Amino acid sequence: MSEFFHMGGHGLYVWLAYGISFAALAILAARPIAARRRLTRRGSDER
């Protein structure tokens, strides 16, 4: 199991790349949701 995470000495780079990719995808998914909530709240405040 340790060898799986170590990946022949390249584990740091591989897992860092996975982490950065996951973080970028999470941000790309969360921003439109947050914008929609902000616009919905703004629209209901004007009524």
Secondary structure, DSSP 4 states (H G I P E B T S, - for coil): -HHHHHGGGTHHHHHHHHHHHHHHHHHHHHHHHHHHHHHHHHHHHH-
